[in-house]
Amino acid sequence: MEHVKYLVLGGGISGLAFANAAQGRDCLVLEKDREAGGYCKTKIEGDFVWDYAGHFFHFKTERWKNFFLSKIKESDLVHQEKCTKILYRGKLIDYPFQMNIHQLEKDEFIDCLYDLFSKTEKDDYDNFSDMLYGKFGKSIVEKFLRPYNEKLYAVDLTALDKDAMGRFFPYANKEQIVLNMKKAKNTSYNDTFLYPKRGAGFFVALLKNALPEGVVRTGSEVCRADVSKKTVTLRDGSEISYDYLINTAPLNHFLPLTGREDCLGVARNLSYNKVLVFNLGYDRPANLTSEHWIYVPDKQVNFYRVGFYNHILGKKNASLYIEIGYPKNGVVDEKAQLRDTLENLVKTGIMDKDARLIASQTILMDPAYVHINADTDRAIRLLFEELNRENVFSIGRYGAWTYCSMEDCMIMASDLYQKLSQ
Ligand SMILES: Cc1cc2nc3c(=O)[nH]c(=O)nc-3n(C[C@H](O)[C@H](O)[C@H](O)COP(=O)(O)OP(=O)(O)OC[C@H]3O[C@@H](n4cnc5c(N)ncnc54)[C@H](O)[C@@H]3O)c2cc1C
């Protein structure tokens, strides 16, 4: 039987980063798809460069940033200062909503301000919804934070942990909100970002190409993982044994592969959404000129976010990505959603009605956003302690079941290699 020290399940950014940290030594990455990259793949169609929804790099540390910058020509990159807006009642206002209530009509602004100052202060919050009401007051929540996040997460917000979005949530206190009215300071974790002109998949190709031949095996789906025998079985029936198993596949797919009762129990309780993505290429520009993406809280509109690759890449014709949230068991009707999307793009004034769609692509991200809640989180951490004792480690956004960026995934991967190799 083939044997390897580090067997990595999944060739997305986490799996490839782990293999890079190991410099490919004693390491095999098994990827079920024909192509590595996971959610960081890019498809180029004519002049349109499309990812699996926008995938931008907001580096906060030097290690992985330097890895990429040393391998990519400056002329192949764009550096952007984020320009994002909220489409609210036909008007574009700056993001985040809570920091820009002064841009609303006077009555709505007064409602938001009044509720912000008259809300009941609390020391702690029961859940995400409770936190939103407690920190921002009824009007800010009900005009934007609730409808937008319900569209995105496709779940009742009381089911999410108060800290479900971690550092990605744009917190703001009363003082910051008031000061922002005079001097805009809409800072967030993703103020600036890097993007390769050939898409996020280009970065991932650099990760893959830095590895010795044969370390990444595509078209290799793991169907069973016997964690006590330290072997995995592939779809073709072959078996591979390992010293360490590093899982990066979504936990809801991976845990059942072990057949263990404790794993199955945790897998059953995992909650998450899925996101239907349309990439749309038009024969002319959109009616907006500079926004990188816009947030759409209106529940009459099927999508919660629309992005503009052409604004990021400095191209003329509209190259859009559309994101639509679904509950985990929601039935996806792609045809109806595409029809509604095209209509809504016209109704919202983003596209002219005679603009011609000349290319499109549909992707289903399943899972997309994991629903963080304290009980599942505790159960996962306890299970991981058990699995770690068997030399099984689960990392990445979906392997660790967390809300994190591509860079966080790479950091998680290199930290794990560091720990295991010592
Ligand atoms: C809508 C959306 C927008 C996002 N935008 C950004 C952004 O702008 N910036 C950012 O930093 N992050 C963004 N992210 C997050 C980013 O996509 C993830 O953090 C990252 O792609 C996770 O990579 P991964 O390798 O951990 O997982 P994945 O990319 O899911 O890779 C896991 C791999 O495992 C493989 N696999 C699964 N099962 C098996 C099996 N049985 N056998 C073998 N292989 C298997 C899969 O095919 C896949 O290739 C976004 C996420 C979403 C949902």
The ligand as an SDF file (V2000), in Angstrom:
LIG
                    3D

 53 58  0  0  0  0  0  0  0  0999 V2000
  -19.1970   34.0030   -1.6500 C   0  0  0  0  0  0  0  0  0  0  0  0
  -17.7940   33.9250   -1.0890 C   0  0  0  0  0  0  0  0  0  0  0  0
  -16.8900   34.9490   -1.3340 C   0  0  0  0  0  0  0  0  0  0  0  0
  -15.5970   34.8810   -0.7920 C   0  0  0  0  0  0  0  0  0  0  0  0
  -14.7380   35.9170   -1.0290 N   0  0  0  0  0  0  0  0  0  0  0  0
  -13.5030   35.9040   -0.4680 C   0  0  0  0  0  0  0  0  0  0  0  0
  -12.5850   36.9960   -0.6820 C   0  0  0  0  0  0  0  0  0  0  0  0
  -12.8680   37.9540   -1.3890 O   0  0  0  0  0  0  0  0  0  0  0  0
  -11.3820   36.9410   -0.0460 N   0  0  0  0  0  0  0  0  0  0  0  0
  -10.9940   35.8970    0.7710 C   0  0  0  0  0  0  0  0  0  0  0  0
   -9.8890   35.9260    1.3000 O   0  0  0  0  0  0  0  0  0  0  0  0
  -11.8310   34.8530    0.9350 N   0  0  0  0  0  0  0  0  0  0  0  0
  -13.0710   34.8180    0.3630 C   0  0  0  0  0  0  0  0  0  0  0  0
  -13.9140   33.7580    0.5620 N   0  0  0  0  0  0  0  0  0  0  0  0
  -13.4340   32.6170    1.3830 C   0  0  0  0  0  0  0  0  0  0  0  0
  -12.5830   31.6390    0.5820 C   0  0  0  0  0  0  0  0  0  0  0  0
  -13.3360   31.1050   -0.4860 O   0  0  0  0  0  0  0  0  0  0  0  0
  -12.1520   30.4860    1.4710 C   0  0  0  0  0  0  0  0  0  0  0  0
  -11.5680   30.9720    2.6540 O   0  0  0  0  0  0  0  0  0  0  0  0
  -11.1350   29.5620    0.8070 C   0  0  0  0  0  0  0  0  0  0  0  0
  -11.3890   29.3940   -0.5530 O   0  0  0  0  0  0  0  0  0  0  0  0
  -11.1810   28.2030    1.4760 C   0  0  0  0  0  0  0  0  0  0  0  0
  -10.2010   27.3840    0.8930 O   0  0  0  0  0  0  0  0  0  0  0  0
  -10.0220   25.8870    1.3860 P   0  0  0  0  0  0  0  0  0  0  0  0
   -8.8710   25.3220    0.6620 O   0  0  0  0  0  0  0  0  0  0  0  0
   -9.9810   25.8440    2.8660 O   0  0  0  0  0  0  0  0  0  0  0  0
  -11.3890   25.1640    0.9770 O   0  0  0  0  0  0  0  0  0  0  0  0
  -11.9200   24.8090   -0.4900 P   0  0  0  0  0  0  0  0  0  0  0  0
  -11.5930   25.8560   -1.4570 O   0  0  0  0  0  0  0  0  0  0  0  0
  -13.3520   24.4310   -0.3010 O   0  0  0  0  0  0  0  0  0  0  0  0
  -11.0780   23.4960   -0.8780 O   0  0  0  0  0  0  0  0  0  0  0  0
  -11.4030   22.2220   -0.3860 C   0  0  0  0  0  0  0  0  0  0  0  0
  -11.0730   21.2350   -1.4800 C   0  0  0  0  0  0  0  0  0  0  0  0
  -11.3680   19.9070   -1.0150 O   0  0  0  0  0  0  0  0  0  0  0  0
  -11.8170   19.1620   -2.1190 C   0  0  0  0  0  0  0  0  0  0  0  0
  -12.5360   17.9680   -1.6240 N   0  0  0  0  0  0  0  0  0  0  0  0
  -13.7370   17.9290   -0.9940 C   0  0  0  0  0  0  0  0  0  0  0  0
  -14.0650   16.6610   -0.6880 N   0  0  0  0  0  0  0  0  0  0  0  0
  -13.0540   15.8830   -1.1340 C   0  0  0  0  0  0  0  0  0  0  0  0
  -12.8170   14.4710   -1.1180 C   0  0  0  0  0  0  0  0  0  0  0  0
  -13.6930   13.6270   -0.5670 N   0  0  0  0  0  0  0  0  0  0  0  0
  -11.6720   14.0000   -1.6760 N   0  0  0  0  0  0  0  0  0  0  0  0
  -10.7610   14.8590   -2.2400 C   0  0  0  0  0  0  0  0  0  0  0  0
  -10.9510   16.2010   -2.2850 N   0  0  0  0  0  0  0  0  0  0  0  0
  -12.0760   16.7020   -1.7320 C   0  0  0  0  0  0  0  0  0  0  0  0
  -12.7170   20.1270   -2.8720 C   0  0  0  0  0  0  0  0  0  0  0  0
  -12.9420   19.7300   -4.1910 O   0  0  0  0  0  0  0  0  0  0  0  0
  -11.9020   21.4200   -2.7520 C   0  0  0  0  0  0  0  0  0  0  0  0
  -11.0420   21.5960   -3.8540 O   0  0  0  0  0  0  0  0  0  0  0  0
  -15.2080   33.7720    0.0240 C   0  0  0  0  0  0  0  0  0  0  0  0
  -16.1210   32.7330    0.2500 C   0  0  0  0  0  0  0  0  0  0  0  0
  -17.4010   32.8100   -0.2900 C   0  0  0  0  0  0  0  0  0  0  0  0
  -18.3660   31.6950   -0.0030 C   0  0  0  0  0  0  0  0  0  0  0  0
  1  2  1  0
  2  3  1  0
  2 52  2  0
  3  4  2  0
  4  5  1  0
  4 50  1  0
  5  6  2  0
  6  7  1  0
  6 13  1  0
  7  8  2  0
  7  9  1  0
  9 10  1  0
 10 11  2  0
 10 12  1  0
 12 13  2  0
 13 14  1  0
 14 15  1  0
 14 50  1  0
 15 16  1  0
 16 17  1  0
 16 18  1  0
 18 19  1  0
 18 20  1  0
 20 21  1  0
 20 22  1  0
 22 23  1  0
 23 24  1  0
 24 25  2  0
 24 26  1  0
 24 27  1  0
 27 28  1  0
 28 29  2  0
 28 30  1  0
 28 31  1  0
 31 32  1  0
 32 33  1  0
 33 34  1  0
 33 48  1  0
 34 35  1  0
 35 36  1  0
 35 46  1  0
 36 37  1  0
 36 45  1  0
 37 38  2  0
 38 39  1  0
 39 40  1  0
 39 45  2  0
 40 41  1  0
 40 42  2  0
 42 43  1  0
 43 44  2  0
 44 45  1  0
 46 47  1  0
 46 48  1  0
 48 49  1  0
 50 51  2  0
 51 52  1  0
 52 53  1  0
M  END
$$$$
